[in-house]
């Protein structure tokens, strides 16, 4: 329960709630007035297979080592532990997966778990605080476990200073509070979390300064190729910018992440053809590795080389459907006969056509602008190259003129692009049937998602001098690969270009920076425009209310059952 919602235990007499729980466990009908959210929590525990008579779990050593949250929280917790008293309260710190990092104090009869996820122990205040991103309380029989029936607990989420993500939770548990909410130590828990978040902010600033200091020390001297990275920030010298490719930068980003868990000192193995070597030195703060500094050296080439030309976007991709289509089109273009490229909008038909024609001058006719082909055919020479775009937009006179042209010059070097959609008229269908023997269908991007990681560097505009190239977190890449891309490569190119030109943060692109539709993922089925608008409104309301579905339903003016049904219908 949150600070603004009274606990169900406060509005329902606890003996009645105990009776309701006993009836629930025995499969008997529940009495009237049992809060729906409590029953839902019990049902989740039963669904997860949590035994209500779960014995005290074997306590393993708390997680230690590289936890940023634990490092910032420990000094605060060590100072406030004496305020807990003796044998009155238990203080528990968890990470974002509700794994127990640290405990202090004790409550008679209440042991310590290694984790507080609902899948392990059922309904509890830490899991509720994580889900709602706000203070939460659970009292007595609201819990599912037998051994927590006389326990009251209050939990507060700990939010990260940079992005507001939940890093973990702090819980104070005590014997059952007969007075009901708020928990007597709710204010104590919130004050403790505020102190931990202050320490996190201070440490984040110290980490950035430590990275900057290490970069400045390493970059002393003319034209030194140096880069410093910590997974969020990136500092790159001009000389390093000339050597860094997206592939090399990706290796260094992964090395910076690995440095938090293992020693990465020394020469890093770079992709073949990188053109340089990279020697890495960890950056440490308070005995903990927070990032790396790398010195780059060119291989047998003291002069900075010009950037290697990028492969054409239209030829980028190693997936079987794409390589087959491109290979087939190149093969058909070797003979002096017309060729038809078909496929959804944005798959790259016109761009591939230009690549297939090579450096020879071509004449382009666009049926979207000249549906009758009056201008194009009047200026065309029989021995020239003609690219006809958007054949589906041809008017009747244009189709007739093109059919006549092919009747007179069957060996015309003509390449036609066509986007299937509306039914073709009889004349246009005759033209398409005539070209079908020499046609190639380009696959949509959703059928070659493995090419997305190769397309991203090709679609990204070259960075300005001194600016790092655009890179992507693994979570962002997964979102890009899960999205169906109705606009195909053209839509992907717009997204990449907008991020490259308008983002104001450093480091790899995160999932949160992607457009809403890409970040949230596709719906389970095609949605109507009305359903798209409704789904967007629901997601925005859920975000405003911290994922609390009860509050979201009230804000939207619908019942909770209706909200759950709509979420199931729109499930990604």
C-alpha positions as CSV (number, residue, x, y, z in Angstrom):
1,X,0.0,0.0,0.0
2,X,1.2,3.5,-0.6
3,X,1.3,6.7,1.4
4,X,-1.9,7.9,-0.2
5,X,-3.8,4.6,-0.1
6,X,-4.8,3.1,3.2
7,X,-3.8,-0.5,3.7
8,X,-6.7,-3.0,3.2
9,X,-5.9,-4.2,6.7
10,X,-7.0,-0.8,7.9
11,X,-10.4,-0.9,6.2
12,X,-11.1,-4.5,6.9
13,X,-10.9,-5.9,10.4
14,X,-7.8,-8.1,10.7
15,X,-9.6,-11.1,12.2
16,X,-11.9,-11.0,9.1
17,X,-8.8,-10.9,6.9
18,X,-7.3,-13.8,8.7
19,X,-10.6,-15.8,8.2
20,X,-10.6,-14.8,4.5
21,X,-7.1,-16.0,4.1
22,X,-7.9,-19.3,5.7
23,X,-10.9,-19.7,3.4
24,X,-8.8,-18.8,0.4
25,X,-6.1,-21.5,1.3
26,X,-8.8,-24.1,1.8
27,X,-10.6,-23.3,-1.4
28,X,-13.8,-22.1,0.3
29,X,-15.8,-19.0,-0.7
30,X,-14.5,-15.7,0.6
31,X,-16.5,-13.4,2.9
32,X,-17.8,-10.1,1.6
33,X,-15.6,-7.0,1.7
34,X,-12.2,-8.6,1.2
35,X,-10.1,-6.0,-0.7
36,X,-9.6,-7.1,-4.3
37,X,-5.9,-6.2,-4.4
38,X,-5.2,-8.5,-1.4
39,X,-7.1,-11.4,-3.0
40,X,-5.2,-10.7,-6.3
41,X,-1.9,-10.9,-4.4
42,X,-2.8,-14.2,-2.8
43,X,-3.8,-15.6,-6.2
44,X,-0.4,-14.5,-7.7
45,X,1.4,-16.3,-4.9
46,X,-0.6,-19.5,-5.6
47,X,0.1,-19.0,-9.4
48,X,3.8,-18.8,-8.7
49,X,3.7,-22.0,-6.6
50,X,4.7,-20.3,-3.3
51,X,3.8,-22.7,-0.4
52,X,2.0,-20.8,2.3
53,X,3.8,-22.8,4.9
54,X,7.2,-22.0,3.5
55,X,9.8,-22.7,6.1
56,X,12.6,-20.3,7.1
57,X,14.9,-20.1,4.1
58,X,18.6,-20.9,4.5
59,X,20.4,-17.5,4.8
60,X,23.2,-17.3,2.3
61,X,25.9,-14.5,2.6
62,X,24.5,-11.2,1.3
63,X,25.5,-10.2,-2.2
64,X,28.6,-8.1,-2.2
65,X,31.3,-6.6,-4.3
66,X,30.4,-4.4,-7.1
67,X,26.9,-3.2,-6.2
68,X,26.7,0.6,-6.7
69,X,23.7,0.7,-4.4
70,X,25.3,-1.2,-1.6
71,X,28.5,0.9,-1.8
72,X,26.5,4.1,-1.4
73,X,24.1,2.8,1.2
74,X,26.5,1.1,3.6
75,X,27.9,4.3,5.2
76,X,24.3,5.6,5.6
77,X,23.0,2.3,7.0
78,X,25.9,1.9,9.4
79,X,25.1,5.3,10.9
80,X,21.4,4.7,11.4
81,X,21.4,1.1,12.6
82,X,21.6,2.1,16.3
83,X,18.3,3.9,15.8
84,X,16.6,0.6,15.2
85,X,16.7,-0.4,18.8
86,X,17.3,-3.9,20.1
87,X,15.0,-6.8,18.9
88,X,12.4,-4.4,17.6
89,X,12.9,-4.0,13.9
90,X,14.6,-5.6,10.9
91,X,16.2,-3.5,8.2
92,X,16.6,-5.0,4.7
93,X,18.2,-3.6,1.6
94,X,17.5,-5.3,-1.8
95,X,18.6,-4.6,-5.3
96,X,16.3,-4.1,-8.3
97,X,15.7,-7.8,-8.5
98,X,14.7,-7.9,-4.8
99,X,17.8,-9.9,-3.9
100,X,18.9,-9.1,-0.3
101,X,22.1,-7.1,-0.2
102,X,22.3,-6.2,3.5
103,X,20.3,-6.7,6.7
104,X,20.5,-5.4,10.3
105,X,18.4,-5.8,13.4
106,X,16.0,-8.5,14.2
107,X,12.4,-9.3,14.9
108,X,11.5,-12.3,17.2
109,X,10.3,-15.1,15.0
110,X,11.1,-13.3,11.8
111,X,14.1,-14.8,9.8
112,X,15.9,-13.3,6.9
113,X,15.3,-14.3,3.3
114,X,17.8,-14.2,0.5
115,X,15.2,-12.6,-1.8
116,X,11.8,-10.9,-1.6
117,X,10.4,-11.3,-5.1
118,X,6.8,-12.4,-5.2
119,X,7.8,-15.6,-7.1
120,X,9.8,-16.6,-4.0
121,X,7.8,-15.4,-1.0
122,X,4.5,-14.1,-2.2
123,X,3.1,-10.6,-1.5
124,X,5.3,-8.3,0.5
125,X,6.0,-4.6,0.8
126,X,9.3,-4.6,-1.1
127,X,7.7,-6.2,-4.2
128,X,4.8,-3.7,-4.0
129,X,7.2,-0.7,-3.6
130,X,9.2,-1.9,-6.6
131,X,6.1,-2.2,-8.7
132,X,4.5,1.1,-7.7
133,X,7.7,3.1,-7.4
134,X,6.4,4.6,-4.1
135,X,6.3,3.8,-0.4
136,X,4.3,0.6,0.3
137,X,3.1,-1.2,3.4
138,X,1.9,-4.7,4.0
139,X,0.4,-5.8,7.3
140,X,-0.2,-9.2,8.9
141,X,-2.6,-11.4,7.0
142,X,-2.2,-9.4,3.8
143,X,1.0,-11.6,3.5
144,X,0.6,-15.0,1.9
145,X,3.2,-16.8,4.1
146,X,2.1,-18.3,7.4
147,X,5.3,-17.0,9.2
148,X,4.6,-13.4,8.3
149,X,1.0,-13.3,9.7
150,X,2.2,-11.2,12.7
151,X,4.6,-8.9,10.7
152,X,4.1,-5.4,9.5
153,X,6.5,-4.0,6.9
154,X,7.1,-0.7,5.1
155,X,9.3,-0.4,2.0
156,X,10.6,2.5,0.0
157,X,12.2,2.3,-3.5
158,X,15.6,3.7,-4.0
159,X,15.8,5.7,-7.3
160,X,19.0,6.2,-9.4
161,X,20.2,9.8,-9.7
162,X,20.8,9.8,-13.4
163,X,17.7,8.2,-14.9
164,X,15.2,7.7,-12.0
165,X,15.3,3.9,-12.4
166,X,14.6,1.9,-9.3
167,X,17.9,0.5,-8.0
168,X,16.4,-1.4,-5.1
169,X,14.3,-1.1,-2.0
170,X,14.7,-0.5,1.7
171,X,12.4,-2.3,4.1
172,X,11.7,-1.9,7.8
173,X,9.9,-4.9,9.3
174,X,8.4,-5.2,12.8
175,X,5.9,-7.0,14.8
176,X,2.3,-6.5,13.7
177,X,1.2,-2.9,14.1
178,X,-2.2,-3.0,15.8
179,X,-2.9,0.7,15.0
180,X,-2.7,0.0,11.3
181,X,-1.0,2.3,8.7
182,X,1.1,4.3,8.5
183,X,3.8,2.1,9.8
184,X,5.5,3.7,12.9
185,X,8.8,3.7,11.1
186,X,7.6,4.8,7.7
187,X,9.1,8.3,8.1
188,X,12.4,6.6,9.3
189,X,12.5,4.5,6.1
190,X,11.8,7.4,3.8
191,X,14.5,9.5,5.5
192,X,17.0,6.7,5.2
193,X,16.3,6.3,1.5
194,X,16.6,10.1,1.0
195,X,20.1,9.9,2.6
196,X,21.1,6.9,0.4
197,X,19.9,8.8,-2.8
198,X,21.9,11.8,-1.7
199,X,25.0,9.6,-1.4
200,X,24.3,8.1,-4.8
201,X,24.2,11.6,-6.4
202,X,27.4,12.6,-4.7
203,X,29.2,9.4,-5.8
204,X,27.9,9.8,-9.4
205,X,29.5,13.2,-9.6
206,X,32.7,11.9,-8.1
207,X,32.8,9.1,-10.6
208,X,32.5,11.5,-13.5
209,X,35.3,13.7,-12.1
210,X,37.5,10.6,-11.6
211,X,36.9,9.6,-15.2
212,X,37.6,13.1,-16.5
213,X,40.9,13.3,-14.4
214,X,42.0,9.9,-15.8
215,X,41.3,11.1,-19.3
216,X,43.2,14.4,-18.9
217,X,46.2,12.6,-17.5
218,X,46.3,10.1,-20.3
219,X,45.7,12.7,-23.1
220,X,48.6,14.9,-22.2
221,X,50.9,15.4,-25.1
222,X,50.2,16.3,-28.8
223,X,47.9,14.2,-30.8
224,X,47.5,11.4,-28.3
225,X,44.7,9.0,-29.3
226,X,42.8,8.5,-26.0
227,X,39.3,7.6,-25.0
228,X,37.7,7.2,-21.5
229,X,34.4,5.3,-21.1
230,X,32.3,4.2,-18.1
231,X,29.1,2.9,-19.9
232,X,27.3,6.3,-19.5
233,X,29.9,8.9,-20.4
234,X,32.5,8.9,-23.2
235,X,35.5,11.3,-23.6
236,X,37.3,10.9,-27.0
237,X,40.3,12.9,-28.2
238,X,40.5,14.2,-31.8
239,X,43.2,11.7,-32.6
240,X,41.2,8.8,-31.2
241,X,38.1,10.0,-33.1
242,X,40.0,9.4,-36.4
243,X,40.8,5.8,-35.4
244,X,37.6,4.8,-33.8
245,X,35.1,2.8,-35.9
246,X,31.7,1.8,-34.6
247,X,33.0,-1.8,-34.3
248,X,36.1,-0.7,-32.2
249,X,33.9,1.6,-30.1
250,X,31.5,-1.3,-29.4
251,X,34.4,-3.5,-28.2
252,X,35.5,-0.7,-25.9
253,X,32.0,-0.1,-24.5
254,X,31.8,-3.9,-23.7
255,X,35.2,-3.8,-22.1
256,X,34.2,-0.8,-19.9
257,X,31.2,-2.9,-18.7
258,X,33.3,-6.0,-18.1
259,X,35.8,-3.9,-16.1
260,X,33.4,-3.7,-13.2
261,X,33.6,-7.4,-12.7
262,X,37.1,-8.5,-13.8
263,X,40.5,-7.2,-14.6
264,X,40.8,-5.9,-18.1
265,X,44.2,-4.3,-17.9
266,X,46.3,-4.6,-21.1
267,X,45.8,-4.9,-24.8
268,X,42.2,-5.5,-25.9
269,X,41.5,-7.7,-28.9
270,X,39.9,-5.6,-31.6
271,X,38.0,-6.7,-34.8
272,X,40.0,-7.7,-37.8
273,X,40.8,-4.7,-39.9
274,X,40.5,-2.3,-37.0
275,X,43.7,-0.5,-38.1
276,X,44.8,0.2,-34.5
277,X,45.6,-1.4,-31.2
278,X,44.0,-0.5,-27.9
279,X,45.7,-0.7,-24.5
280,X,43.3,-0.4,-21.5
281,X,43.8,0.9,-18.0
282,X,41.0,0.7,-15.4
283,X,39.8,3.8,-13.7
284,X,39.2,3.2,-9.9
285,X,37.3,5.1,-7.3
286,X,37.2,4.0,-3.6
287,X,38.8,0.6,-4.6
288,X,36.1,0.0,-7.2
289,X,36.5,0.0,-11.0
290,X,34.2,2.6,-12.5
291,X,35.4,2.8,-16.1
292,X,38.4,2.5,-18.4
293,X,40.9,4.7,-20.3
294,X,42.3,3.3,-23.5
295,X,45.2,4.5,-25.6
296,X,44.9,3.8,-29.3
297,X,47.9,3.3,-31.7
298,X,47.6,3.0,-35.5
299,X,49.1,-0.1,-37.1
300,X,52.1,0.8,-39.2
301,X,50.6,4.0,-40.4
302,X,51.7,7.2,-38.6
303,X,49.5,9.4,-40.7
304,X,45.8,9.3,-39.9
305,X,44.0,7.4,-42.6
306,X,40.9,8.8,-44.3
307,X,37.7,7.1,-43.1
308,X,37.0,4.0,-45.1
309,X,34.0,4.4,-47.5
310,X,30.9,2.9,-46.1
311,X,29.2,0.1,-48.1
312,X,26.0,1.3,-49.8
313,X,23.0,1.0,-47.5
314,X,21.2,-0.8,-50.2
315,X,23.7,-3.6,-50.2
316,X,24.1,-3.8,-46.4
317,X,22.9,-7.0,-44.8
318,X,24.0,-10.7,-44.6
319,X,20.6,-12.3,-43.9
320,X,19.6,-15.1,-46.3
321,X,16.5,-13.4,-47.7
322,X,18.3,-10.2,-48.4
323,X,21.4,-11.7,-50.0
324,X,19.2,-13.9,-52.1
325,X,17.1,-11.0,-53.4
326,X,20.2,-8.7,-54.1
327,X,22.0,-11.6,-55.8
328,X,19.0,-12.5,-58.0
329,X,18.5,-8.8,-59.0
330,X,22.2,-8.4,-59.9
331,X,22.1,-11.6,-62.0
332,X,19.0,-10.4,-64.0
333,X,20.6,-7.0,-64.6
334,X,23.4,-8.6,-66.6
335,X,21.1,-9.0,-69.6
336,X,19.6,-6.1,-71.5
337,X,16.0,-6.8,-70.6
338,X,13.5,-5.0,-68.2
339,X,13.5,-5.8,-64.5
340,X,10.8,-5.5,-61.9
341,X,11.5,-4.8,-58.2
342,X,8.6,-5.3,-55.9
343,X,8.2,-5.0,-52.2
344,X,6.6,-3.0,-49.4
345,X,7.3,0.8,-49.1
346,X,10.6,1.6,-47.6
347,X,12.3,-1.7,-48.5
348,X,14.9,0.1,-50.7
349,X,13.6,-0.7,-54.2
350,X,14.6,2.6,-55.8
351,X,18.0,2.8,-54.0
352,X,18.8,-0.8,-55.0
353,X,17.9,0.1,-58.6
354,X,20.4,2.9,-58.7
355,X,23.1,0.6,-57.3
356,X,22.3,-2.0,-60.0
357,X,22.6,0.6,-62.8
358,X,26.1,1.5,-61.5
359,X,27.8,4.7,-62.5
360,X,26.1,5.0,-65.9
361,X,23.8,8.0,-66.3
362,X,20.1,7.1,-65.9
363,X,16.8,8.8,-66.5
364,X,14.3,8.6,-63.6
365,X,10.6,8.7,-64.2
366,X,8.3,9.0,-61.1
367,X,4.7,7.9,-61.7
368,X,3.8,9.6,-58.5
369,X,4.5,13.0,-60.2
370,X,4.1,12.1,-63.9
371,X,1.4,9.5,-64.0
372,X,1.0,9.6,-67.7
373,X,4.8,9.5,-68.4
374,X,4.5,12.4,-70.8
375,X,7.6,14.1,-69.8
376,X,9.7,11.0,-69.1
377,X,9.1,9.2,-72.4
378,X,9.4,12.3,-74.5
379,X,12.9,12.8,-73.2
380,X,14.0,9.2,-73.2
381,X,16.5,7.7,-75.7
382,X,16.0,4.1,-76.7
383,X,19.6,3.3,-75.8
384,X,19.5,5.0,-72.4
385,X,18.8,3.6,-68.9
386,X,15.3,4.3,-67.5
387,X,14.2,3.9,-63.9
388,X,10.4,4.0,-63.4
389,X,9.4,4.5,-59.8
390,X,6.0,3.9,-58.3
391,X,4.5,1.9,-61.1
392,X,1.4,1.4,-59.0
393,X,0.6,5.1,-59.5
394,X,0.6,5.0,-63.3
395,X,-2.5,6.4,-65.0
396,X,-4.1,4.6,-68.0
397,X,-2.2,6.6,-70.7
398,X,1.1,5.9,-69.0
399,X,0.5,2.2,-68.8
400,X,-0.5,2.1,-72.4
401,X,2.6,4.1,-73.5
402,X,4.9,1.8,-71.5
403,X,3.4,-1.3,-73.0
404,X,3.8,0.2,-76.4
405,X,7.4,1.0,-75.7
406,X,8.2,-2.6,-74.7
407,X,6.4,-3.9,-77.8
408,X,8.7,-1.8,-80.0
409,X,11.9,-2.2,-77.9
410,X,11.7,-5.5,-75.9
411,X,15.4,-5.1,-75.0
412,X,14.9,-1.7,-73.3
413,X,17.2,-1.3,-70.2
414,X,14.2,-0.5,-68.0
415,X,14.0,-1.1,-64.2
416,X,10.5,-0.7,-62.7
417,X,9.7,-0.5,-59.0
418,X,6.2,-1.5,-57.7
419,X,4.7,-1.4,-54.3
420,X,1.7,-3.9,-54.0
421,X,-1.4,-2.5,-52.5
422,X,-4.6,-1.5,-54.3
423,X,-5.8,-3.9,-57.0
424,X,-4.2,-3.2,-60.3
425,X,-6.3,-2.3,-63.3
426,X,-6.3,-4.6,-66.4
427,X,-3.7,-2.7,-68.3
428,X,-1.3,-2.3,-65.3
429,X,-1.8,-6.0,-64.5
430,X,-0.8,-6.9,-68.1
431,X,2.4,-4.9,-67.6
432,X,3.1,-6.6,-64.3
433,X,2.4,-10.0,-65.8
434,X,4.8,-9.2,-68.7
435,X,7.6,-8.4,-66.2
436,X,6.8,-11.1,-63.7
437,X,9.3,-13.6,-65.2
438,X,12.1,-11.1,-64.5
439,X,11.0,-9.8,-61.1
440,X,12.6,-9.8,-57.6
441,X,10.7,-9.2,-54.4
442,X,12.7,-7.4,-51.6
443,X,12.0,-8.8,-48.1
444,X,10.5,-6.4,-45.5
445,X,12.8,-5.5,-42.6
446,X,10.8,-7.6,-40.1
447,X,11.8,-10.7,-42.1
448,X,15.5,-9.8,-41.9
449,X,15.9,-8.3,-38.4
450,X,19.4,-9.8,-38.1
451,X,20.5,-7.1,-40.6
452,X,19.5,-4.3,-38.3
453,X,22.8,-4.2,-36.4
454,X,24.6,-4.0,-39.8
455,X,22.3,-1.3,-41.1
456,X,22.7,1.0,-38.1
457,X,26.3,2.2,-38.8
458,X,25.4,2.6,-42.5
459,X,22.3,4.7,-41.7
460,X,24.0,6.9,-39.1
461,X,25.2,10.3,-40.4
462,X,29.0,10.8,-40.0
463,X,29.6,12.6,-36.7
464,X,31.0,16.1,-36.6
465,X,34.8,16.3,-36.0
466,X,35.5,15.6,-32.3
467,X,32.1,14.0,-31.8
468,X,31.9,10.2,-31.1
469,X,29.9,7.9,-33.4
470,X,26.5,6.8,-32.4
471,X,26.4,3.5,-30.5
472,X,23.6,1.4,-28.9
473,X,22.9,-0.4,-25.7
474,X,22.0,-4.1,-25.9
475,X,18.5,-3.3,-24.6
476,X,18.0,-0.7,-27.3
477,X,19.2,-3.1,-30.0
478,X,16.7,-5.7,-28.8
479,X,13.9,-3.1,-29.0
480,X,14.9,-2.2,-32.5
481,X,14.9,-5.9,-33.5
482,X,11.5,-6.6,-31.9
483,X,9.7,-3.7,-33.6
484,X,7.9,-4.7,-36.9
485,X,9.0,-1.6,-38.8
486,X,6.0,-1.0,-41.1
487,X,8.0,1.7,-42.9
488,X,11.0,-0.7,-43.2
489,X,14.5,0.6,-43.8
490,X,13.2,4.1,-44.5
491,X,11.5,4.3,-41.1
492,X,14.6,3.0,-39.4
493,X,16.7,5.6,-41.2
494,X,14.4,8.4,-39.9
495,X,14.7,7.1,-36.3
496,X,18.5,6.9,-36.5
497,X,18.9,10.3,-38.1
498,X,16.7,12.0,-35.6
499,X,18.7,10.4,-32.7
500,X,22.0,11.4,-34.2
501,X,20.9,15.0,-34.8
502,X,18.8,15.8,-31.7
503,X,19.9,13.7,-28.7
504,X,21.5,15.8,-25.9
505,X,23.1,13.0,-23.8
506,X,26.4,11.1,-24.2
507,X,27.1,7.4,-24.3
508,X,25.2,4.7,-26.2
509,X,21.6,5.2,-27.1
510,X,19.3,3.6,-24.5
511,X,15.9,2.1,-25.0
512,X,14.3,5.0,-23.2
513,X,15.5,7.4,-25.9
514,X,13.7,5.4,-28.7
515,X,10.3,6.6,-30.1
516,X,7.4,5.4,-28.0
517,X,6.2,2.8,-30.5
518,X,9.7,1.3,-30.8
519,X,10.4,1.4,-27.1
520,X,7.1,-0.2,-26.1
521,X,7.2,-2.9,-28.7
522,X,4.6,-4.2,-31.1
523,X,1.1,-5.1,-30.0
524,X,0.1,-8.8,-30.3
525,X,-2.2,-8.0,-33.3
526,X,-2.7,-5.1,-35.7
527,X,-4.6,-2.3,-34.0
528,X,-7.0,0.1,-35.4
529,X,-6.3,3.9,-35.1
530,X,-8.8,4.1,-32.3
531,X,-7.1,1.2,-30.5
532,X,-3.7,2.7,-31.0
533,X,-4.9,6.0,-29.3
534,X,-6.5,4.0,-26.5
535,X,-3.4,1.9,-25.9
536,X,-1.2,5.1,-25.8
537,X,-3.5,6.7,-23.3
538,X,-3.4,3.6,-21.0
539,X,0.4,3.4,-21.2
540,X,0.8,7.1,-20.4
541,X,-1.7,6.8,-17.4
542,X,0.2,3.7,-16.1
543,X,3.5,5.7,-16.3
544,X,2.0,8.6,-14.4
545,X,0.7,6.4,-11.7
546,X,3.9,4.3,-11.3
547,X,2.4,1.1,-12.7
548,X,-0.4,1.1,-10.2
549,X,-3.3,-0.4,-12.1
550,X,-6.0,0.5,-9.5
551,X,-5.1,4.2,-9.7
552,X,-4.8,4.0,-13.4
553,X,-8.3,2.6,-13.8
554,X,-9.7,5.4,-11.6
555,X,-7.9,8.0,-13.6
556,X,-9.2,6.6,-16.8
557,X,-12.7,6.2,-15.5
558,X,-12.9,2.5,-16.2
559,X,-13.1,-0.6,-14.0
560,X,-10.0,-2.5,-13.1
561,X,-11.4,-5.6,-14.8
562,X,-11.8,-3.6,-18.0
563,X,-8.2,-2.3,-17.7
564,X,-6.8,-5.8,-17.2
565,X,-8.8,-7.0,-20.2
566,X,-7.5,-4.2,-22.4
567,X,-3.9,-4.8,-21.3
568,X,-4.3,-8.4,-22.3
569,X,-5.7,-7.5,-25.6
570,X,-2.9,-5.0,-26.3
571,X,-0.2,-7.2,-24.8
572,X,3.1,-7.0,-26.6
